Amino acid sequence: MDRRPALTGEGIAPYAYDVDSVTGCWLWHRRRFTAGYPTANYRGKPVAAARHAYERTIGPIPSGHVLSPTCENGEDCVNPLHRALVSRSELLRTRASHRLGREEVAAMRRLASERTRAELATDFGVSVTTVDDVLAGRHWAGPGPKVTAQREPRISPIQRRWAGRLPSERPARIGERRWRALVHFVDGRSSAEVAAILGLNSASHARIFVSQASRRLEAALLADEGTKEGGCGRR
């Protein structure tokens, strides 16, 4: 079962991100700022989720410094360990050394449908964040139409945990609707699709049902194993 590193501060919703057990990335799937950056709620105010997670788990960010993504998921990942603390001047120097011309921007946009964001970043010697900005038409060589790069298919830790392992019958400790939510989700349906099937208010509501069912199933299986071991010991 995937074990999510706990955040010690307030404001990060417990179901706001999925942990990729292979890369360790915390993949954000909740609210975002207009520019696309993950946003959390802290004491009633929107804050940058990555910055908030870093400050609550590692410590304050010194004045004049920013957090730069170091993993292939770029701004989609809010894991504090996947952020490098760099000075603003260093960040500007790095960006200047990788300034893209119009021809490079045009080439990147042409290749976006064939390659992933991480592959484009490697090919052009820039960060995944820069690739996102180029494809969204936010920066570099003037604005342009928004382009969507090919993304690697993502498998939720819950889907990976229970694929091919769900019991044929619903455990007694899991409610009918939560069980159906988990079954549909593990079968490959999205949170939005699960919400529509069950008549839930939102995809977030569906994710809560799925997460609760997964934890209760894990507990039920552990309890069954304990009962079997206890029975063997009494013979």
Sequence and secondary structure as in RCSB ss.txt:
>XXXX:A:sequence
MDRRPALTGEGIAPYAYDVDSVTGCWLWHRRRFTAGYPTANYRGKPVAAARHAYERTIGPIPSGHVLSPTCENGE
DCVNPLHRALVSRSELLRTRASHRLGREEVAAMRRLASERTRAELATDFGVSVTTVDDVLAGRHWAGPGPKVTAQ
REPRISPIQRRWAGRLPSERPARIGERRWRALVHFVDGRSSAEVAAILGLNSASHARIFVSQASRRLEAALLADE
GTKEGGCGRR
>XXXX:A:secstr
        SSS  TTSEEE TTT  EEE S B TTS BEEEETTEEEEHHHHHHHHHT    TTEEEEE STTGG
GB  GGGEEEEEHHHHHHHHHHT   HHHHHHHHHHTTTSBHHHHHHHHT  HHHHHHHHHTSSSSS       B
      HHHHHHTTT  SS  TTS HHHHHHHHHHHTT  HHHHHHHHT S HHHHHHHHHHHHHHHHHHHHHHH
HHHHHHHHH 
